[in-house]
Amino acid sequence: MQLNFIANTALASTSGRTLAVIDPSDGQPFDTLQRSNAQDIDHAVHAARQCLDAVWHKLAAAERGRLLMRLSATVLQHADELAALE
């Protein structure tokens, strides 16, 4: 089951509802996603805003760019592993 990832924490939807992910090749469910609601979205936006205000905006633009490039390189380095997880 996939969880929401908010404020560096994996969380179930506050509604407790889920949604099956169906494999189109055989019509069978192969995973479950959280059926997030407005409360979950508000929580995620609030957490993102807190991070932006507390940390991200204090970094120089060049440093933010360097960190994003490093993240991009790491994702590319592990693309096959990430695709397998999908």
Residue, then its C-alpha position, 0 to 999 in steps of 0.5 A: m500500500q502506498l502512503n502519503f509522504i508529508a513532512n518526511t513521514a509516511l501517512a495514511s489518508t485522514s479519510g482512511r479510504t484507499l483506491a485500488v491500482i489496476d493492472p490494465s494487462d489483466g484487470q487485477p489490482f496490484d497496489t493501493l493508493q491513499r484516497s486523499n481528501a482536502q484535509d490531507i492536501d491542506h496538511a501537505v501544503h502547510a508542511a511544504r510552506q513550513c519547510l520553505d519558510a524555515v529552510w529553503h528560502k534562507l538558501a542562496a539561489a545558487e545553493r538551491g540550484r546545486l541541491l536540485m542538480r544533486l537530487s536530479a543526478t541521484v534520481l538519474q543514477h537510480a532510475d532503474e531501481l526507481a522504475a522497478l519500484e513503480 
